[in-house]
Amino acid sequence: MPHFSRRSFLHLSAAASAAAVLRGMSEPMLAAAARHRPPHAKDAVAIDSNENPLGPCQAARDAVAAIIPQGGRYADNLTDDLVSTLATMEGLNPAWIYCTAGSTPPLFMSVLAFTSPQKSYVTADPCFEAGMMMASTAGARVVKVPLTKTYAHDAKAMLPAISDPEAFYASNRNNPTATLRPPADIEYLAANKPKDSVVLVDEAYIHLTDMPSALDLVKAGKDVIVLRTFSKVYGMAGLRCGFVVARPDLLEKVLARGAQNFMPVTAVVAATASLNDSGLVAERRRINSTIRQQTFQWLDRNGYSYIPSESNCFMLDTKRPGKEVREAMAKENVLIGRTWPIMPTYVRITVGTQEEMERFQTAFQKVMKA
Ligand SMILES: Cc1ncc(COP(=O)(O)O)c(C=O)c1O
C-alpha cells in the first residue's frame, strides 16, 4: 500500500518523474521537489518558485487585517464582490468566471475534463509541468512540441495530425523561458484545432507584458479557457486566489472535475483590494523590470548567457549540468529554480528583490569559479 504524506512529493525528481507521478503537482511542490528539502530553509534566498517577494500590496494587507474578525463566517458574498469587480474590469459576464484557490486547481480540472487515454494533451517544451503531469495521470498522451530556435512557441507544430479531440496548453508568458505566445498564435490554434478540443490559455504572467489577453476569444464564444492567478504580479501566492473564465458549457465541464468549496475570505478581500489598486500592476512591473535589467547587465559583464525575458523569471545557461549548479547554489543558501530535460544546462531564476539578486550574484560567481 503506497504511503502518501503531505510532503511525499519531495522524494520525486520534479521534471524527470513527470510521466511516472500519479497526481498533480503545483509550482511550489515542483520547486521543493527539485531542491530535495522542505520549502522554507532558514535565511535562504528563495528564487526558485516564481514568487513575488513584494507580497500583497498595502491595500490587500489592510483588507486581510480588517476581515479577520469575520473569519468565522463563510461569507460567500465576498467572492461575489470579487467576481463582479473582475467582470466589470474585463467586460465579462460574471457567470463565465469562477474563483479558485490559485489557478493550479482549475488547470488540473480543465486537464481532467478535456484529456483521457483517447484525448491527448499538447504543450510546448519546455513548459510548466503541472498540466502535463495531470494529463499523464488521466492516461492521456502528452505531446511536447519544442520551442523554436528563438524560444518562441511553435503554434503550427502544435496542431499535429491527431484525429482525437485534444487540449492545447498555451502559457503566456511561458514558464520557464518567459517567452511570449503572440495573440495570433492563440487565435490560430483556436481557429484550426480539431472540433471538440479546447485551448487552455494560462495567463499567470499576463500582467508582466503588454500582450493582449485571450479573454476576447472567450468573449467571442471560442473553445478557449483562460486561467488567471493572483500569485504573481499581485504577490498573493500564499493567500491563494485565482480564477477560470470560459463559456458556461465549458466551465460546467471543468467544474464537474473537482470538489467545490467557498474561498478563504482573506484571499478574496485581498484580491478585490489588489484589483482596485489602480497603479499596482504598473508599479510592480517597473520594479521587476529594473531588477531584472540590473541582473542581466551583471550577467553580461561577467560573460554569462541567458535567455532574455520580460517576465519575473529567466533561463540561465550554466554550460554544465544545471542540477549540479542548483545543488552547489543551495549549499550557498541560494535556492535557484529547476532544470528541464530538454535544456539540461539551463536553470530557471526568479527575479527577487535587489538584495536577493545581489546574494544570487555572489553565490553564482563563487559556484561558477569553483
Ligand atoms: C504557468 C503557471 N501557471 C499557473 C501557476 C499557478 O500558480 P497558483 O496555483 O499559485 O495560482 C504558475 C505558478 O508558478 C505558473 O508558473
The ligand as an SDF file (V2000), in Angstrom:
LIG
                    3D

 16 16  0  0  0  0  0  0  0  0999 V2000
    2.4950   28.9930  -15.7890 C   0  0  0  0  0  0  0  0  0  0  0  0
    1.9110   28.9300  -14.4220 C   0  0  0  0  0  0  0  0  0  0  0  0
    0.6040   28.7120  -14.3170 N   0  0  0  0  0  0  0  0  0  0  0  0
   -0.0010   28.6560  -13.1350 C   0  0  0  0  0  0  0  0  0  0  0  0
    0.7140   28.8290  -11.9620 C   0  0  0  0  0  0  0  0  0  0  0  0
   -0.1280   28.6670  -10.7600 C   0  0  0  0  0  0  0  0  0  0  0  0
    0.0520   29.3190   -9.6490 O   0  0  0  0  0  0  0  0  0  0  0  0
   -1.0320   29.3350   -8.4920 P   0  0  0  0  0  0  0  0  0  0  0  0
   -1.6070   27.9840   -8.2770 O   0  0  0  0  0  0  0  0  0  0  0  0
   -0.2420   29.8380   -7.3300 O   0  0  0  0  0  0  0  0  0  0  0  0
   -2.0900   30.2850   -8.9060 O   0  0  0  0  0  0  0  0  0  0  0  0
    2.0940   29.0340  -12.0160 C   0  0  0  0  0  0  0  0  0  0  0  0
    2.9010   29.1960  -10.8020 C   0  0  0  0  0  0  0  0  0  0  0  0
    4.0990   29.3400  -10.8240 O   0  0  0  0  0  0  0  0  0  0  0  0
    2.7040   29.0940  -13.2880 C   0  0  0  0  0  0  0  0  0  0  0  0
    4.0080   29.3010  -13.4400 O   0  0  0  0  0  0  0  0  0  0  0  0
  1  2  1  0
  2  3  1  0
  2 15  2  0
  3  4  2  0
  4  5  1  0
  5  6  1  0
  5 12  2  0
  6  7  1  0
  7  8  1  0
  8  9  2  0
  8 10  1  0
  8 11  1  0
 12 13  1  0
 12 15  1  0
 13 14  2  0
 15 16  1  0
M  END
$$$$
